[in-house]
């Protein structure tokens, strides 16, 4: 039963990734694209963690943590750039 639920969840999150990529490409303005990129890395983390659960290992947890840290830094940098025009003051 858990395997079926994992497969269904992976399919829905993969669909969310496809929709995020669509919003990233077709976004009407820059803040929408930043938001799509933010949700894209969150969905990537979810996919990696679900793969880790499905395989029954702990190998991919470090990759998920790295994506989380880099995604946060990227989102903050893009938000500062959109607000001020530069990242470094």
C-alpha positions, -999 to 999 in steps of 0.1 A, spaced: 0 0 0 28 24 8 45 16 -25 13 26 -44 10 58 -24 47 67 -31 42 61 -68 11 83 -69 28 110 -50 59 109 -72 36 112 -103 18 143 -88 50 160 -78 64 153 -113 33 170 -127 39 199 -104 75 202 -117 63 203 -153 38 230 -144 65 250 -126 88 248 -156 59 261 -177 54 290 -154 92 296 -153 93 299 -191 60 317 -197 58 338 -166 45 373 -173 71 391 -152 102 385 -132 86 380 -97 64 352 -111 95 335 -126 114 338 -92 84 323 -75 83 294 -100 120 288 -95 114 287 -57 86 262 -60 107 242 -85 135 236 -61 110 227 -33 95 201 -56 129 188 -65 136 183 -28 103 165 -24 111 142 -54 146 134 -40 132 126 -6 105 104 -20 130 86 -41 151 81 -9 121 67 9 112 44 -20 147 30 -22 151 27 15 184 44 17 198 76 32 221 84 3 201 113 -12 194 132 20 226 153 17 216 162 -19 182 174 -7 199 195 20 223 210 -5 194 218 -29 175 234 0 204 257 10 214 267 -26 177 273 -34 173 296 -4 204 315 -13 193 318 -49 158 330 -40 172 357 -16 197 369 -41 171 371 -69 147 390 -46 174 415 -36 183 420 -73 147 426 -82 141 450 -54 174 470 -55 190 463 -88 221 448 -73 229 419 -50 259 433 -32 256 466 -15 
